[in-house]
């Protein structure tokens, strides 16, 4: 499948097309972020967020531009947002004697995490049932069966990166369902 065909199919919510785009561009986006953040875990997290956002907004992609450039731009903007957020959430305490800076990270749960945990189990299960089956499955394996990403990857016979993106999208969709109430 050509990239242009994959993009058109992805705009029609074709999961195989999403998978092809993810597999084709993962290394490029990940490598770009790894050079920026110099931390494998952070680069992977930003790359996952990049694909999640790109796939959520795929219908806005203008095909007269290069898809990889669009992904890199999304990735760069996500990194900039994270840096801004960290600067705003870190408290700086200067010691008078040696003027060292101590950073305190804000580890509060995300909006989606708060919404999900605030729901009682019965309502949450009903809301999960509103998701597509493949999203229900990753939510079930991760949060109810308490599988690791690696175990989910082996269970579903999919790459870990696909699992992470699916789980991120599933959480976002579930949070949207919960918020509509």
C-alpha positions as CSV (number, residue, x, y, z in Angstrom):
1,X,0.0,0.0,0.0
2,X,1.4,3.4,-1.0
3,X,1.7,6.1,1.6
4,X,-0.9,8.3,-0.2
5,X,-3.3,5.4,-0.2
6,X,-2.6,4.6,3.4
7,X,-3.4,8.3,4.3
8,X,-6.6,8.2,2.4
9,X,-7.6,4.9,4.1
10,X,-6.6,6.3,7.5
11,X,-8.9,9.2,6.9
12,X,-11.7,6.6,6.6
13,X,-10.6,5.1,9.9
14,X,-8.9,2.0,8.3
15,X,-6.9,0.4,11.2
16,X,-4.4,-1.3,8.8
17,X,-3.6,2.0,7.2
18,X,-3.0,3.5,10.7
19,X,-0.7,0.6,11.5
20,X,1.2,1.0,8.2
21,X,1.7,4.7,8.8
22,X,2.9,4.0,12.4
23,X,5.3,1.4,11.3
24,X,6.6,3.5,8.4
25,X,7.2,6.7,10.3
26,X,7.9,5.6,13.9
27,X,11.7,5.5,13.6
28,X,11.8,8.9,12.0
29,X,9.7,10.6,14.6
30,X,11.3,8.7,17.5
31,X,14.8,9.6,16.2
32,X,13.9,13.2,15.9
33,X,12.7,13.3,19.5
34,X,15.6,11.3,20.8
35,X,18.0,14.0,19.5
36,X,15.9,16.7,21.1
37,X,15.2,15.2,24.6
38,X,18.2,12.8,24.8
39,X,16.1,10.3,26.9
40,X,14.7,7.2,25.3
41,X,11.6,7.0,27.6
42,X,10.7,10.7,27.0
43,X,11.3,10.3,23.2
44,X,9.0,7.3,23.1
45,X,6.3,9.0,25.1
46,X,6.3,12.0,22.9
47,X,6.4,9.8,19.8
48,X,3.3,7.9,21.1
49,X,1.5,11.3,21.7
50,X,2.5,12.4,18.2
51,X,0.9,9.5,16.5
52,X,-2.1,9.6,18.7
53,X,-2.7,13.3,18.0
54,X,-1.9,12.8,14.3
55,X,-4.4,9.9,14.0
56,X,-7.0,11.8,15.9
57,X,-6.6,14.8,13.4
58,X,-5.7,12.8,10.2
59,X,-8.7,14.3,8.4
60,X,-7.0,17.8,8.7
61,X,-3.9,16.6,6.9
62,X,-3.4,18.4,3.6
63,X,-2.0,16.0,1.0
64,X,-0.1,18.7,-0.9
65,X,2.4,18.5,2.0
66,X,4.7,15.7,3.1
67,X,3.2,13.4,5.8
68,X,6.6,13.1,7.6
69,X,6.9,16.8,7.8
70,X,3.4,17.1,9.3
71,X,4.3,14.4,11.9
72,X,7.6,16.1,12.8
73,X,5.7,19.4,13.2
74,X,3.2,17.8,15.5
75,X,6.0,16.1,17.5
76,X,7.9,19.4,17.8
77,X,4.8,21.2,19.1
78,X,4.1,18.5,21.6
79,X,7.6,18.7,22.9
80,X,7.3,22.5,23.2
81,X,4.1,22.2,25.1
82,X,5.7,19.7,27.5
83,X,8.6,22.0,28.1
84,X,6.2,24.9,28.8
85,X,4.1,22.8,31.1
86,X,7.2,21.6,33.0
87,X,8.5,25.2,33.4
88,X,5.1,26.2,34.8
89,X,4.7,23.2,37.1
90,X,8.2,23.2,38.6
91,X,8.8,25.1,41.8
92,X,12.2,26.7,42.0
93,X,13.8,27.0,45.4
94,X,17.1,28.8,45.6
95,X,19.4,28.0,48.4
96,X,21.1,31.2,49.7
97,X,24.4,29.6,50.3
98,X,25.1,27.8,47.0
99,X,22.2,29.0,44.9
100,X,21.2,25.5,43.6
101,X,17.9,25.1,41.9
102,X,15.6,22.3,43.2
103,X,13.0,21.1,40.8
104,X,9.7,19.6,42.1
105,X,7.7,17.9,39.4
106,X,3.9,18.1,39.5
107,X,2.8,14.5,39.5
108,X,-0.9,15.2,39.6
109,X,-3.0,12.8,37.4
110,X,-4.0,14.0,33.9
111,X,-7.6,15.2,33.3
112,X,-8.4,11.9,31.7
113,X,-7.0,9.9,34.6
114,X,-9.1,12.0,37.1
115,X,-12.3,11.5,35.1
116,X,-11.8,7.8,34.8
117,X,-11.0,7.2,38.5
118,X,-13.9,9.3,39.7
119,X,-16.5,7.1,38.0
120,X,-17.9,4.2,39.9
121,X,-17.2,0.8,38.4
122,X,-20.6,0.1,37.0
123,X,-20.8,3.4,35.1
124,X,-17.3,3.0,34.0
125,X,-17.9,-0.5,32.6
126,X,-21.0,0.8,30.7
127,X,-18.9,3.6,29.2
128,X,-16.1,1.2,28.2
129,X,-18.7,-0.9,26.4
130,X,-19.3,2.2,24.2
131,X,-15.8,2.0,22.8
132,X,-14.8,-0.1,19.8
133,X,-13.9,-3.7,20.7
134,X,-10.1,-3.3,20.1
135,X,-10.1,-0.3,22.5
136,X,-12.2,-2.3,25.1
137,X,-9.7,-5.1,24.8
138,X,-6.6,-3.0,25.6
139,X,-8.4,-1.2,28.5
140,X,-9.4,-4.5,29.9
141,X,-6.0,-6.1,29.6
142,X,-4.2,-3.0,31.0
143,X,-6.4,-1.9,33.9
144,X,-8.5,-4.9,34.8
145,X,-6.1,-7.8,34.0
146,X,-3.1,-5.5,35.0
147,X,-1.0,-6.7,32.1
148,X,2.2,-4.9,31.2
149,X,2.6,-3.3,27.8
150,X,4.9,-6.2,26.9
151,X,2.2,-8.8,28.0
152,X,-0.5,-7.0,26.0
153,X,1.8,-6.9,23.0
154,X,2.3,-10.7,23.3
155,X,-1.4,-11.4,23.9
156,X,-2.6,-9.4,20.9
157,X,0.5,-10.2,18.8
158,X,1.1,-6.5,18.0
159,X,4.2,-4.3,18.5
160,X,4.4,-2.5,21.9
161,X,4.3,0.9,20.2
162,X,0.9,0.0,18.6
163,X,-0.4,-1.1,22.0
164,X,0.7,2.2,23.6
165,X,-0.9,4.3,20.9
166,X,-4.1,2.2,21.1
167,X,-4.2,2.6,24.9
168,X,-3.7,6.3,24.8
169,X,-6.4,6.7,22.2
170,X,-8.7,4.5,24.2
171,X,-8.2,6.6,27.3
172,X,-8.9,9.8,25.4
173,X,-12.1,8.4,23.9
174,X,-13.3,7.0,27.2
175,X,-12.6,10.4,28.9
176,X,-14.7,12.1,26.1
177,X,-17.6,9.6,26.7
178,X,-17.5,10.3,30.4
179,X,-17.4,14.1,30.0
180,X,-20.5,14.1,27.8
181,X,-22.6,13.0,30.7
